[in-house]
Amino acid sequence: LVLAPIAEMDTPLVIIDLSEVEFFGSVFLSLLLRTWKAVFQHGGTMVLCGVSNRARELLKLTALDTLWAIYETREEAMEVLATE
């Protein structure tokens, strides 16, 4: 469901909105990485928004916060991607 549409895009711009997610584990981290890899291979950009403090800490501990820009809101992320 997530990766198939990315493969069909010329330059995918993907926002992962985590505003309804308090915490996640290794399976979701794997999905994020696979999604980012697909986006990156097609010359696109993936960002995160609405990341809770607990999730942000996990991203920091795994150094994944260095791969993706993190925005407070979906609107902020959309504004940034609109200029890409």
PDB file of N, CA, C and O in Angstrom, chain B, residues numbered from 101:
ATOM      1  N   LEU B 101       0.808  -1.207   0.000  1.00  0.00           N
ATOM      2  CA  LEU B 101       0.000   0.000   0.000  1.00  0.00           C
ATOM      3  C   LEU B 101       0.847   1.266   0.000  1.00  0.00           C
ATOM      4  O   LEU B 101       0.465   2.266  -0.608  1.00  0.00           O
ATOM      5  N   VAL B 102       1.971   1.233   0.663  1.00  0.00           N
ATOM      6  CA  VAL B 102       2.795   2.433   0.787  1.00  0.00           C
ATOM      7  C   VAL B 102       3.806   2.534  -0.343  1.00  0.00           C
ATOM      8  O   VAL B 102       3.954   3.595  -0.950  1.00  0.00           O
ATOM      9  N   LEU B 103       4.497   1.452  -0.627  1.00  0.00           N
ATOM     10  CA  LEU B 103       5.621   1.512  -1.559  1.00  0.00           C
ATOM     11  C   LEU B 103       5.214   1.501  -3.027  1.00  0.00           C
ATOM     12  O   LEU B 103       5.900   2.110  -3.847  1.00  0.00           O
ATOM     13  N   ALA B 104       4.143   0.843  -3.380  1.00  0.00           N
ATOM     14  CA  ALA B 104       3.744   0.737  -4.791  1.00  0.00           C
ATOM     15  C   ALA B 104       3.515   2.099  -5.448  1.00  0.00           C
ATOM     16  O   ALA B 104       4.035   2.322  -6.541  1.00  0.00           O
ATOM     17  N   PRO B 105       2.763   3.020  -4.839  1.00  0.00           N
ATOM     18  CA  PRO B 105       2.572   4.330  -5.487  1.00  0.00           C
ATOM     19  C   PRO B 105       3.870   5.112  -5.653  1.00  0.00           C
ATOM     20  O   PRO B 105       4.018   5.865  -6.616  1.00  0.00           O
ATOM     21  N   ILE B 106       4.810   4.943  -4.728  1.00  0.00           N
ATOM     22  CA  ILE B 106       6.082   5.660  -4.807  1.00  0.00           C
ATOM     23  C   ILE B 106       6.841   5.249  -6.062  1.00  0.00           C
ATOM     24  O   ILE B 106       7.457   6.090  -6.718  1.00  0.00           O
ATOM     25  N   ALA B 107       6.802   3.972  -6.397  1.00  0.00           N
ATOM     26  CA  ALA B 107       7.517   3.468  -7.567  1.00  0.00           C
ATOM     27  C   ALA B 107       6.983   4.064  -8.858  1.00  0.00           C
ATOM     28  O   ALA B 107       7.700   4.098  -9.859  1.00  0.00           O
ATOM     29  N   GLU B 108       5.741   4.535  -8.861  1.00  0.00           N
ATOM     30  CA  GLU B 108       5.131   5.093 -10.061  1.00  0.00           C
ATOM     31  C   GLU B 108       5.346   6.598 -10.202  1.00  0.00           C
ATOM     32  O   GLU B 108       4.990   7.174 -11.230  1.00  0.00           O
ATOM     33  N   MET B 109       5.918   7.239  -9.196  1.00  0.00           N
ATOM     34  CA  MET B 109       6.109   8.694  -9.206  1.00  0.00           C
ATOM     35  C   MET B 109       7.475   9.047  -9.769  1.00  0.00           C
ATOM     36  O   MET B 109       8.448   8.316  -9.582  1.00  0.00           O
ATOM     37  N   ASP B 110       7.534  10.190 -10.470  1.00  0.00           N
ATOM     38  CA  ASP B 110       8.820  10.664 -10.987  1.00  0.00           C
ATOM     39  C   ASP B 110       9.717  11.145  -9.855  1.00  0.00           C
ATOM     40  O   ASP B 110      10.853  10.689  -9.725  1.00  0.00           O
ATOM     41  N   THR B 111       9.222  12.047  -9.053  1.00  0.00           N
ATOM     42  CA  THR B 111       9.964  12.592  -7.916  1.00  0.00           C
ATOM     43  C   THR B 111       9.019  12.642  -6.723  1.00  0.00           C
ATOM     44  O   THR B 111       8.362  13.659  -6.501  1.00  0.00           O
ATOM     45  N   PRO B 112       8.942  11.559  -5.952  1.00  0.00           N
ATOM     46  CA  PRO B 112       7.973  11.519  -4.853  1.00  0.00           C
ATOM     47  C   PRO B 112       8.319  12.483  -3.717  1.00  0.00           C
ATOM     48  O   PRO B 112       9.473  12.603  -3.305  1.00  0.00           O
ATOM     49  N   LEU B 113       7.302  13.154  -3.233  1.00  0.00           N
ATOM     50  CA  LEU B 113       7.406  14.001  -2.049  1.00  0.00           C
ATOM     51  C   LEU B 113       6.457  13.388  -1.025  1.00  0.00           C
ATOM     52  O   LEU B 113       5.238  13.422  -1.198  1.00  0.00           O
ATOM     53  N   VAL B 114       7.025  12.828   0.046  1.00  0.00           N
ATOM     54  CA  VAL B 114       6.249  12.041   0.993  1.00  0.00           C
ATOM     55  C   VAL B 114       6.308  12.668   2.379  1.00  0.00           C
ATOM     56  O   VAL B 114       7.381  12.972   2.900  1.00  0.00           O
ATOM     57  N   ILE B 115       5.129  12.852   2.961  1.00  0.00           N
ATOM     58  CA  ILE B 115       5.015  13.321   4.340  1.00  0.00           C
ATOM     59  C   ILE B 115       4.431  12.179   5.159  1.00  0.00           C
ATOM     60  O   ILE B 115       3.354  11.672   4.846  1.00  0.00           O
ATOM     61  N   ILE B 116       5.136  11.778   6.201  1.00  0.00           N
ATOM     62  CA  ILE B 116       4.638  10.779   7.137  1.00  0.00           C
ATOM     63  C   ILE B 116       4.139  11.543   8.359  1.00  0.00           C
ATOM     64  O   ILE B 116       4.929  12.083   9.134  1.00  0.00           O
ATOM     65  N   ASP B 117       2.821  11.581   8.518  1.00  0.00           N
ATOM     66  CA  ASP B 117       2.195  12.315   9.624  1.00  0.00           C
ATOM     67  C   ASP B 117       2.012  11.367  10.801  1.00  0.00           C
ATOM     68  O   ASP B 117       1.219  10.428  10.737  1.00  0.00           O
ATOM     69  N   LEU B 118       2.743  11.618  11.864  1.00  0.00           N
ATOM     70  CA  LEU B 118       2.714  10.764  13.053  1.00  0.00           C
ATOM     71  C   LEU B 118       1.962  11.417  14.212  1.00  0.00           C
ATOM     72  O   LEU B 118       2.157  11.045  15.369  1.00  0.00           O
ATOM     73  N   SER B 119       1.120  12.372  13.907  1.00  0.00           N
ATOM     74  CA  SER B 119       0.435  13.115  14.974  1.00  0.00           C
ATOM     75  C   SER B 119      -0.514  12.241  15.797  1.00  0.00           C
ATOM     76  O   SER B 119      -0.852  12.603  16.924  1.00  0.00           O
ATOM     77  N   GLU B 120      -0.944  11.114  15.266  1.00  0.00           N
ATOM     78  CA  GLU B 120      -1.822  10.205  16.010  1.00  0.00           C
ATOM     79  C   GLU B 120      -1.056   9.026  16.615  1.00  0.00           C
ATOM     80  O   GLU B 120      -1.662   8.100  17.154  1.00  0.00           O
ATOM     81  N   VAL B 121       0.265   9.062  16.525  1.00  0.00           N
ATOM     82  CA  VAL B 121       1.097   7.947  16.987  1.00  0.00           C
ATOM     83  C   VAL B 121       1.919   8.415  18.180  1.00  0.00           C
ATOM     84  O   VAL B 121       2.692   9.367  18.075  1.00  0.00           O
ATOM     85  N   GLU B 122       1.750   7.748  19.300  1.00  0.00           N
ATOM     86  CA  GLU B 122       2.524   8.122  20.490  1.00  0.00           C
ATOM     87  C   GLU B 122       3.912   7.486  20.482  1.00  0.00           C
ATOM     88  O   GLU B 122       4.899   8.126  20.842  1.00  0.00           O
ATOM     89  N   PHE B 123       3.978   6.216  20.065  1.00  0.00           N
ATOM     90  CA  PHE B 123       5.246   5.490  20.091  1.00  0.00           C
ATOM     91  C   PHE B 123       5.178   4.376  19.053  1.00  0.00           C
ATOM     92  O   PHE B 123       4.091   3.932  18.681  1.00  0.00           O
ATOM     93  N   PHE B 124       6.327   3.930  18.591  1.00  0.00           N
ATOM     94  CA  PHE B 124       6.378   2.821  17.640  1.00  0.00           C
ATOM     95  C   PHE B 124       7.644   2.029  17.867  1.00  0.00           C
ATOM     96  O   PHE B 124       8.543   2.463  18.587  1.00  0.00           O
ATOM     97  N   GLY B 125       7.711   0.857  17.244  1.00  0.00           N
ATOM     98  CA  GLY B 125       8.843  -0.034  17.451  1.00  0.00           C
ATOM     99  C   GLY B 125       9.588  -0.354  16.179  1.00  0.00           C
ATOM    100  O   GLY B 125       9.529   0.388  15.198  1.00  0.00           O
ATOM    101  N   SER B 126      10.293  -1.476  16.210  1.00  0.00           N
ATOM    102  CA  SER B 126      11.202  -1.838  15.136  1.00  0.00           C
ATOM    103  C   SER B 126      10.501  -2.121  13.808  1.00  0.00           C
ATOM    104  O   SER B 126      11.051  -1.834  12.745  1.00  0.00           O
ATOM    105  N   VAL B 127       9.301  -2.676  13.860  1.00  0.00           N
ATOM    106  CA  VAL B 127       8.587  -2.982  12.610  1.00  0.00           C
ATOM    107  C   VAL B 127       8.244  -1.682  11.881  1.00  0.00           C
ATOM    108  O   VAL B 127       8.403  -1.586  10.664  1.00  0.00           O
ATOM    109  N   PHE B 128       7.778  -0.695  12.625  1.00  0.00           N
ATOM    110  CA  PHE B 128       7.448   0.580  11.991  1.00  0.00           C
ATOM    111  C   PHE B 128       8.710   1.300  11.534  1.00  0.00           C
ATOM    112  O   PHE B 128       8.710   1.925  10.473  1.00  0.00           O
ATOM    113  N   LEU B 129       9.777   1.225  12.310  1.00  0.00           N
ATOM    114  CA  LEU B 129      11.047   1.820  11.874  1.00  0.00           C
ATOM    115  C   LEU B 129      11.500   1.202  10.561  1.00  0.00           C
ATOM    116  O   LEU B 129      12.003   1.900   9.680  1.00  0.00           O
ATOM    117  N   SER B 130      11.324  -0.100  10.433  1.00  0.00           N
ATOM    118  CA  SER B 130      11.673  -0.784   9.188  1.00  0.00           C
ATOM    119  C   SER B 130      10.838  -0.258   8.024  1.00  0.00           C
ATOM    120  O   SER B 130      11.365  -0.040   6.933  1.00  0.00           O
ATOM    121  N   LEU B 131       9.551  -0.056   8.248  1.00  0.00           N
ATOM    122  CA  LEU B 131       8.686   0.497   7.209  1.00  0.00           C
ATOM    123  C   LEU B 131       9.139   1.899   6.815  1.00  0.00           C
ATOM    124  O   LEU B 131       9.185   2.232   5.630  1.00  0.00           O
ATOM    125  N   LEU B 132       9.473   2.718   7.807  1.00  0.00           N
ATOM    126  CA  LEU B 132       9.971   4.065   7.506  1.00  0.00           C
ATOM    127  C   LEU B 132      11.232   4.002   6.653  1.00  0.00           C
ATOM    128  O   LEU B 132      11.371   4.752   5.687  1.00  0.00           O
ATOM    129  N   LEU B 133      12.146   3.110   7.008  1.00  0.00           N
ATOM    130  CA  LEU B 133      13.389   2.991   6.244  1.00  0.00           C
ATOM    131  C   LEU B 133      13.142   2.501   4.823  1.00  0.00           C
ATOM    132  O   LEU B 133      13.737   3.018   3.878  1.00  0.00           O
ATOM    133  N   ARG B 134      12.276   1.514   4.663  1.00  0.00           N
ATOM    134  CA  ARG B 134      11.967   1.008   3.321  1.00  0.00           C
ATOM    135  C   ARG B 134      11.286   2.088   2.481  1.00  0.00           C
ATOM    136  O   ARG B 134      11.555   2.215   1.286  1.00  0.00           O
ATOM    137  N   THR B 135      10.419   2.849   3.102  1.00  0.00           N
ATOM    138  CA  THR B 135       9.749   3.942   2.394  1.00  0.00           C
ATOM    139  C   THR B 135      10.754   4.996   1.979  1.00  0.00           C
ATOM    140  O   THR B 135      10.748   5.449   0.834  1.00  0.00           O
ATOM    141  N   TRP B 136      11.615   5.388   2.901  1.00  0.00           N
ATOM    142  CA  TRP B 136      12.640   6.385   2.592  1.00  0.00           C
ATOM    143  C   TRP B 136      13.543   5.905   1.463  1.00  0.00           C
ATOM    144  O   TRP B 136      13.877   6.682   0.568  1.00  0.00           O
ATOM    145  N   LYS B 137      13.938   4.647   1.492  1.00  0.00           N
ATOM    146  CA  LYS B 137      14.800   4.109   0.444  1.00  0.00           C
ATOM    147  C   LYS B 137      14.120   4.191  -0.921  1.00  0.00           C
ATOM    148  O   LYS B 137      14.753   4.572  -1.905  1.00  0.00           O
ATOM    149  N   ALA B 138      12.845   3.840  -0.987  1.00  0.00           N
ATOM    150  CA  ALA B 138      12.109   3.910  -2.250  1.00  0.00           C
ATOM    151  C   ALA B 138      12.006   5.353  -2.731  1.00  0.00           C
ATOM    152  O   ALA B 138      12.186   5.627  -3.918  1.00  0.00           O
ATOM    153  N   VAL B 139      11.721   6.268  -1.825  1.00  0.00           N
ATOM    154  CA  VAL B 139      11.627   7.692  -2.173  1.00  0.00           C
ATOM    155  C   VAL B 139      12.980   8.196  -2.653  1.00  0.00           C
ATOM    156  O   VAL B 139      13.063   8.871  -3.679  1.00  0.00           O
ATOM    157  N   PHE B 140      14.026   7.879  -1.927  1.00  0.00           N
ATOM    158  CA  PHE B 140      15.382   8.325  -2.261  1.00  0.00           C
ATOM    159  C   PHE B 140      15.815   7.803  -3.629  1.00  0.00           C
ATOM    160  O   PHE B 140      16.409   8.543  -4.413  1.00  0.00           O
ATOM    161  N   GLN B 141      15.524   6.538  -3.920  1.00  0.00           N
ATOM    162  CA  GLN B 141      15.912   5.938  -5.198  1.00  0.00           C
ATOM    163  C   GLN B 141      15.216   6.604  -6.382  1.00  0.00           C
ATOM    164  O   GLN B 141      15.713   6.548  -7.507  1.00  0.00           O
ATOM    165  N   HIS B 142      14.082   7.227  -6.135  1.00  0.00           N
ATOM    166  CA  HIS B 142      13.364   7.933  -7.200  1.00  0.00           C
ATOM    167  C   HIS B 142      13.627   9.442  -7.157  1.00  0.00           C
ATOM    168  O   HIS B 142      12.921  10.219  -7.799  1.00  0.00           O
ATOM    169  N   GLY B 143      14.640   9.847  -6.401  1.00  0.00           N
ATOM    170  CA  GLY B 143      15.033  11.254  -6.359  1.00  0.00           C
ATOM    171  C   GLY B 143      14.105  12.146  -5.582  1.00  0.00           C
ATOM    172  O   GLY B 143      14.096  13.360  -5.787  1.00  0.00           O
ATOM    173  N   GLY B 144      13.318  11.568  -4.689  1.00  0.00           N
ATOM    174  CA  GLY B 144      12.340  12.338  -3.938  1.00  0.00           C
ATOM    175  C   GLY B 144      12.800  12.719  -2.547  1.00  0.00           C
ATOM    176  O   GLY B 144      13.968  12.573  -2.187  1.00  0.00           O
ATOM    177  N   THR B 145      11.850  13.209  -1.784  1.00  0.00           N
ATOM    178  CA  THR B 145      12.097  13.660  -0.418  1.00  0.00           C
ATOM    179  C   THR B 145      11.016  13.093   0.488  1.00  0.00           C
ATOM    180  O   THR B 145       9.839  13.072   0.129  1.00  0.00           O
ATOM    181  N   MET B 146      11.423  12.635   1.661  1.00  0.00           N
ATOM    182  CA  MET B 146      10.489  12.169   2.673  1.00  0.00           C
ATOM    183  C   MET B 146      10.750  12.944   3.959  1.00  0.00           C
ATOM    184  O   MET B 146      11.895  13.097   4.384  1.00  0.00           O
ATOM    185  N   VAL B 147       9.677  13.430   4.572  1.00  0.00           N
ATOM    186  CA  VAL B 147       9.783  14.143   5.841  1.00  0.00           C
ATOM    187  C   VAL B 147       8.766  13.568   6.815  1.00  0.00           C
ATOM    188  O   VAL B 147       7.822  12.883   6.423  1.00  0.00           O
ATOM    189  N   LEU B 148       8.976  13.858   8.070  1.00  0.00           N
ATOM    190  CA  LEU B 148       8.050  13.442   9.126  1.00  0.00           C
ATOM    191  C   LEU B 148       7.421  14.683   9.747  1.00  0.00           C
ATOM    192  O   LEU B 148       8.017  15.761   9.742  1.00  0.00           O
ATOM    193  N   CYS B 149       6.221  14.525  10.277  1.00  0.00           N
ATOM    194  CA  CYS B 149       5.607  15.616  11.021  1.00  0.00           C
ATOM    195  C   CYS B 149       4.773  15.048  12.158  1.00  0.00           C
ATOM    196  O   CYS B 149       4.399  13.875  12.153  1.00  0.00           O
ATOM    197  N   GLY B 150       4.490  15.905  13.134  1.00  0.00           N
ATOM    198  CA  GLY B 150       3.654  15.503  14.256  1.00  0.00           C
ATOM    199  C   GLY B 150       4.273  14.430  15.129  1.00  0.00           C
ATOM    200  O   GLY B 150       3.552  13.614  15.702  1.00  0.00           O
ATOM    201  N   VAL B 151       5.577  14.411  15.243  1.00  0.00           N
ATOM    202  CA  VAL B 151       6.283  13.357  15.976  1.00  0.00           C
ATOM    203  C   VAL B 151       6.214  13.639  17.482  1.00  0.00           C
ATOM    204  O   VAL B 151       6.597  14.717  17.937  1.00  0.00           O
ATOM    205  N   SER B 152       5.725  12.661  18.244  1.00  0.00           N
ATOM    206  CA  SER B 152       5.623  12.815  19.698  1.00  0.00           C
ATOM    207  C   SER B 152       7.018  12.850  20.327  1.00  0.00           C
ATOM    208  O   SER B 152       8.007  12.484  19.691  1.00  0.00           O
ATOM    209  N   ASN B 153       7.079  13.291  21.570  1.00  0.00           N
ATOM    210  CA  ASN B 153       8.368  13.339  22.266  1.00  0.00           C
ATOM    211  C   ASN B 153       8.989  11.950  22.399  1.00  0.00           C
ATOM    212  O   ASN B 153      10.198  11.794  22.222  1.00  0.00           O
ATOM    213  N   ARG B 154       8.172  10.935  22.710  1.00  0.00           N
ATOM    214  CA  ARG B 154       8.693   9.563  22.842  1.00  0.00           C
ATOM    215  C   ARG B 154       9.227   9.061  21.510  1.00  0.00           C
ATOM    216  O   ARG B 154      10.309   8.476  21.453  1.00  0.00           O
ATOM    217  N   ALA B 155       8.482   9.283  20.449  1.00  0.00           N
ATOM    218  CA  ALA B 155       8.928   8.839  19.121  1.00  0.00           C
ATOM    219  C   ALA B 155      10.164   9.614  18.680  1.00  0.00           C
ATOM    220  O   ALA B 155      11.067   9.049  18.062  1.00  0.00           O
ATOM    221  N   ARG B 156      10.205  10.890  18.992  1.00  0.00           N
ATOM    222  CA  ARG B 156      11.370  11.709  18.638  1.00  0.00           C
ATOM    223  C   ARG B 156      12.628  11.186  19.346  1.00  0.00           C
ATOM    224  O   ARG B 156      13.716  11.166  18.770  1.00  0.00           O
ATOM    225  N   GLU B 157      12.458  10.767  20.596  1.00  0.00           N
ATOM    226  CA  GLU B 157      13.587  10.204  21.346  1.00  0.00           C
ATOM    227  C   GLU B 157      14.081   8.921  20.692  1.00  0.00           C
ATOM    228  O   GLU B 157      15.289   8.712  20.584  1.00  0.00           O
ATOM    229  N   LEU B 158      13.171   8.064  20.255  1.00  0.00           N
ATOM    230  CA  LEU B 158      13.560   6.834  19.571  1.00  0.00           C
ATOM    231  C   LEU B 158      14.293   7.143  18.269  1.00  0.00           C
ATOM    232  O   LEU B 158      15.302   6.512  17.956  1.00  0.00           O
ATOM    233  N   LEU B 159      13.793   8.100  17.525  1.00  0.00           N
ATOM    234  CA  LEU B 159      14.466   8.488  16.279  1.00  0.00           C
ATOM    235  C   LEU B 159      15.862   9.037  16.562  1.00  0.00           C
ATOM    236  O   LEU B 159      16.800   8.804  15.800  1.00  0.00           O
ATOM    237  N   LYS B 160      15.984   9.763  17.658  1.00  0.00           N
ATOM    238  CA  LYS B 160      17.287  10.311  18.032  1.00  0.00           C
ATOM    239  C   LYS B 160      18.244   9.194  18.460  1.00  0.00           C
ATOM    240  O   LYS B 160      19.409   9.195  18.065  1.00  0.00           O
ATOM    241  N   LEU B 161      17.759   8.242  19.266  1.00  0.00           N
ATOM    242  CA  LEU B 161      18.606   7.136  19.732  1.00  0.00           C
ATOM    243  C   LEU B 161      19.111   6.276  18.582  1.00  0.00           C
ATOM    244  O   LEU B 161      20.218   5.739  18.640  1.00  0.00           O
ATOM    245  N   THR B 162      18.303   6.146  17.543  1.00  0.00           N
ATOM    246  CA  THR B 162      18.691   5.329  16.392  1.00  0.00           C
ATOM    247  C   THR B 162      19.373   6.156  15.303  1.00  0.00           C
ATOM    248  O   THR B 162      19.743   5.624  14.256  1.00  0.00           O
ATOM    249  N   ALA B 163      19.536   7.448  15.546  1.00  0.00           N
ATOM    250  CA  ALA B 163      20.152   8.398  14.607  1.00  0.00           C
ATOM    251  C   ALA B 163      19.336   8.546  13.322  1.00  0.00           C
ATOM    252  O   ALA B 163      19.841   9.071  12.329  1.00  0.00           O
ATOM    253  N   LEU B 164      18.097   8.094  13.330  1.00  0.00           N
ATOM    254  CA  LEU B 164      17.255   8.250  12.145  1.00  0.00           C
ATOM    255  C   LEU B 164      16.743   9.679  12.000  1.00  0.00           C
ATOM    256  O   LEU B 164      16.281  10.071  10.929  1.00  0.00           O
ATOM    257  N   ASP B 165      16.825  10.451  13.071  1.00  0.00           N
ATOM    258  CA  ASP B 165      16.425  11.857  12.971  1.00  0.00           C
ATOM    259  C   ASP B 165      17.362  12.642  12.068  1.00  0.00           C
ATOM    260  O   ASP B 165      17.063  13.777  11.697  1.00  0.00           O
ATOM    261  N   THR B 166      18.501  12.043  11.710  1.00  0.00           N
ATOM    262  CA  THR B 166      19.429  12.707  10.795  1.00  0.00           C
ATOM    263  C   THR B 166      19.078  12.427   9.331  1.00  0.00           C
ATOM    264  O   THR B 166      19.572  13.113   8.437  1.00  0.00           O
ATOM    265  N   LEU B 167      18.236  11.432   9.083  1.00  0.00           N
ATOM    266  CA  LEU B 167      17.832  11.105   7.708  1.00  0.00           C
ATOM    267  C   LEU B 167      16.677  11.967   7.227  1.00  0.00           C
ATOM    268  O   LEU B 167      16.614  12.328   6.052  1.00  0.00           O
ATOM    269  N   TRP B 168      15.765  12.297   8.129  1.00  0.00           N
ATOM    270  CA  TRP B 168      14.538  12.961   7.737  1.00  0.00           C
ATOM    271  C   TRP B 168      14.345  14.265   8.487  1.00  0.00           C
ATOM    272  O   TRP B 168      14.590  14.355   9.690  1.00  0.00           O
ATOM    273  N   ALA B 169      13.902  15.274   7.752  1.00  0.00           N
ATOM    274  CA  ALA B 169      13.499  16.519   8.410  1.00  0.00           C
ATOM    275  C   ALA B 169      12.217  16.220   9.194  1.00  0.00           C
ATOM    276  O   ALA B 169      11.365  15.451   8.748  1.00  0.00           O
ATOM    277  N   ILE B 170      12.100  16.839  10.358  1.00  0.00           N
ATOM    278  CA  ILE B 170      10.929  16.637  11.212  1.00  0.00           C
ATOM    279  C   ILE B 170      10.268  17.992  11.435  1.00  0.00           C
ATOM    280  O   ILE B 170      10.901  18.939  11.902  1.00  0.00           O
ATOM    281  N   TYR B 171       8.977  18.069  11.090  1.00  0.00           N
ATOM    282  CA  TYR B 171       8.217  19.296  11.235  1.00  0.00           C
ATOM    283  C   TYR B 171       7.123  19.093  12.271  1.00  0.00           C
ATOM    284  O   TYR B 171       6.655  17.976  12.490  1.00  0.00           O
ATOM    285  N   GLU B 172       6.727  20.179  12.898  1.00  0.00           N
ATOM    286  CA  GLU B 172       5.699  20.109  13.941  1.00  0.00           C
ATOM    287  C   GLU B 172       4.334  19.742  13.371  1.00  0.00           C
ATOM    288  O   GLU B 172       3.609  18.944  13.965  1.00  0.00           O
ATOM    289  N   THR B 173       3.979  20.316  12.228  1.00  0.00           N
ATOM    290  CA  THR B 173       2.643  20.112  11.675  1.00  0.00           C
ATOM    291  C   THR B 173       2.715  19.654  10.222  1.00  0.00           C
ATOM    292  O   THR B 173       3.731  19.828   9.548  1.00  0.00           O
ATOM    293  N   ARG B 174       1.622  19.069   9.758  1.00  0.00           N
ATOM    294  CA  ARG B 174       1.517  18.657   8.357  1.00  0.00           C
ATOM    295  C   ARG B 174       1.576  19.890   7.450  1.00  0.00           C
ATOM    296  O   ARG B 174       2.198  19.853   6.388  1.00  0.00           O
ATOM    297  N   GLU B 175       0.941  20.958   7.863  1.00  0.00           N
ATOM    298  CA  GLU B 175       0.925  22.177   7.058  1.00  0.00           C
ATOM    299  C   GLU B 175       2.333  22.716   6.848  1.00  0.00           C
ATOM    300  O   GLU B 175       2.693  23.115   5.741  1.00  0.00           O
ATOM    301  N   GLU B 176       3.128  22.725   7.915  1.00  0.00           N
ATOM    302  CA  GLU B 176       4.515  23.185   7.815  1.00  0.00           C
ATOM    303  C   GLU B 176       5.301  22.301   6.845  1.00  0.00           C
ATOM    304  O   GLU B 176       6.052  22.809   6.012  1.00  0.00           O
ATOM    305  N   ALA B 177       5.133  20.994   6.949  1.00  0.00           N
ATOM    306  CA  ALA B 177       5.818  20.062   6.056  1.00  0.00           C
ATOM    307  C   ALA B 177       5.397  20.281   4.610  1.00  0.00           C
ATOM    308  O   ALA B 177       6.233  20.254   3.707  1.00  0.00           O
ATOM    309  N   MET B 178       4.105  20.497   4.387  1.00  0.00           N
ATOM    310  CA  MET B 178       3.605  20.722   3.031  1.00  0.00           C
ATOM    311  C   MET B 178       4.160  22.014   2.441  1.00  0.00           C
ATOM    312  O   MET B 178       4.479  22.065   1.253  1.00  0.00           O
ATOM    313  N   GLU B 179       4.276  23.042   3.250  1.00  0.00           N
ATOM    314  CA  GLU B 179       4.850  24.302   2.774  1.00  0.00           C
ATOM    315  C   GLU B 179       6.292  24.114   2.323  1.00  0.00           C
ATOM    316  O   GLU B 179       6.693  24.627   1.278  1.00  0.00           O
ATOM    317  N   VAL B 180       7.064  23.386   3.103  1.00  0.00           N
ATOM    318  CA  VAL B 180       8.465  23.154   2.764  1.00  0.00           C
ATOM    319  C   VAL B 180       8.588  22.323   1.482  1.00  0.00           C
ATOM    320  O   VAL B 180       9.382  22.650   0.599  1.00  0.00           O
ATOM    321  N   LEU B 181       7.805  21.256   1.386  1.00  0.00           N
ATOM    322  CA  LEU B 181       7.876  20.400   0.209  1.00  0.00           C
ATOM    323  C   LEU B 181       7.362  21.105  -1.042  1.00  0.00           C
ATOM    324  O   LEU B 181       7.782  20.776  -2.152  1.00  0.00           O
ATOM    325  N   ALA B 182       6.475  22.054  -0.881  1.00  0.00           N
ATOM    326  CA  ALA B 182       5.946  22.790  -2.026  1.00  0.00           C
ATOM    327  C   ALA B 182       7.025  23.613  -2.719  1.00  0.00           C
ATOM    328  O   ALA B 182       6.892  23.960  -3.892  1.00  0.00           O
ATOM    329  N   THR B 183       8.089  23.921  -1.994  1.00  0.00           N
ATOM    330  CA  THR B 183       9.180  24.712  -2.579  1.00  0.00           C
ATOM    331  C   THR B 183      10.262  23.830  -3.205  1.00  0.00           C
ATOM    332  O   THR B 183      11.220  24.351  -3.776  1.00  0.00           O
ATOM    333  N   GLU B 184      10.126  22.507  -3.108  1.00  0.00           N
ATOM    334  CA  GLU B 184      11.128  21.593  -3.649  1.00  0.00           C
ATOM    335  C   GLU B 184      10.935  21.411  -5.134  1.00  0.00           C
ATOM    336  O   GLU B 184      11.689  20.672  -5.768  1.00  0.00           O
TER     337      GLU B 184
END
